[in-house]
Amino acid sequence: GGLLAVRLGAVGSASMRERWDALASTLAPNALGLAWFVALLATAGSLYFSEVAGYEPCRLCWYQRIAMYPILVILAVGAARRERAGAVYASALALASCRSGRAWVSRRWAHP
């Protein structure tokens, strides 16, 4: 919540813009590593829910996983090599994953 407030405040306030710029310049060198950590948590969470907790993933969940699991490897290689290209490839897979999530939501709450 606080990060979003700083970003939204940066649109109209010079002091908030300075805070946002300072935060962005602090995080930028480690952005791929941070993204990798988020992908690691997402992968571990999905595996936990299916393999340990016993939840059966639906078909669209499998599509999301197919797109999400390689992101972990792509971001790890990009972070290790300090190449920004990893972010581009991971973003394409993340968009594919979001597309299947949107399809699931629209099917789940479709109006009769």
N, C-alpha and C positions, 0 to 999 in steps of 0.2 A: 504494500500500500504506500509506504513512504517513498519508494523509488518512483512510482507512478506519479505521486504528487510533485516530486521535484521535477520530473520531466514535463508535466503539464504546466507547472509554474514557470518553467524556463521559456515557455512560449511568450509570455507577456511581461516578465520581470527580469531586469538585468542581473540582479543578485542571484536569482534562481538559475539563470542561464550560466552564470559563473560557477555555481555549485555543480550543475549538470556537466559542464565542460571538465571540471576537475575530476568528477567521478568517472566520466568517460575516458579521460586520459590515464587514470589510474588502472582501470579495468582492461583497456584496450590491449596491452601487451600479453595478457593472459586470457583473452577472450576464447580462443580455441580450447584451451585447457578447461576453462569453466564450462563451456558447452559440452565438452567430453564428459565432465563430471555429471551434468544433468542427464546426458544420454545414458551414462552408466546407471544412475538411479532409476531411470525409466525402464531400462532393460532388466535390472534386478527386480524391480517391482512387478513387472509383467510375468517374469519367470516365477516369482514367489506366488503370485495369485493363481497361476495355472498349475504349477508343480507341487507346491506345498499346501496351499489353502484349498486346492481342489476345484477351483472355478473352471468351468469349461468355456474356452474362448469361442465366440461366434465367428462366422466366416469373415465378416468385415474386420473383426479384431485381428484375425490372422493376416489380412492384407496390411493392416497398420504395422504389425510386427515385422512383416517381410520388408517394409520400408524402413522401419526404425532400427532393427538390429545392425545393418551395415553402417548406419550413422556412427555407431560407437567406434568401429574400426577406422572409418574415414577421418573422424575428428582426432583420433589418437595419432594417426600417421601425420595429419596436418599439424597438430600441436608439436609433435616430436621434430618435424622438419621445419617448423615455423613458416609454413606455406599457407597463404590465404585461400588457395584454390580448394582446400578441404572444406572451407565454409560454404563455398559455392555448391559443391557436390552434395554436401549434407543438407543444405537448404532445399535443393530440388527434391531430395527424398523426404524431407520434413513436409513439404507441400503435398507430396503424394499421400503421405500419411494423414494429413489434415483432410484431404479430399475424401478418403474412405471414412473418416470420422464424421464428416458432414453427412455422408450418405446414410450412415447408421442412425444419426440423430433424426434425419428427415423420415426414415422408415419407422423408427421407434415411436415418434410422436406425430405420425401422419394423421391428417383429418380424414374421417370416413367419406 
